Amino acid sequence: MLFDISFPTAESEKDRVNLQDPWYRKLPTRDEVSRRILLALPRLRSSYPGLQFAVPDVEHVDLHRTAVWAFVPNGSLDDAQRDELLTAMRSI
């Protein structure tokens, strides 16, 4: 299974919203999100041994957002563990 969590950034949303919108003005840059993901990867890897994580190029992600992927072999996590993984990935 592939788990995909993408994060909106100033770059990914600039042509989709009003640039004066307060939500947009609070968005981090693509570089900031990438740094957060890279800093979180060691924790994710140690918490979920046996899984593989990747940060795909934005060209491979819907809406060209910055994302983190987790490759989960079938049967390696139960429902509760999958929910925990998604929560951990979303909290980056």
Secondary structure, DSSP 8 states (H G I E B T S, - for coil): -EEEEEE--HHHHTTTS-TT-HHHHT---HHHHHHHHHHHHHHHHHHSTT-EEE---GGGSGGG-EEEEEE--TTSS-HHHHHHHHHHHHT-
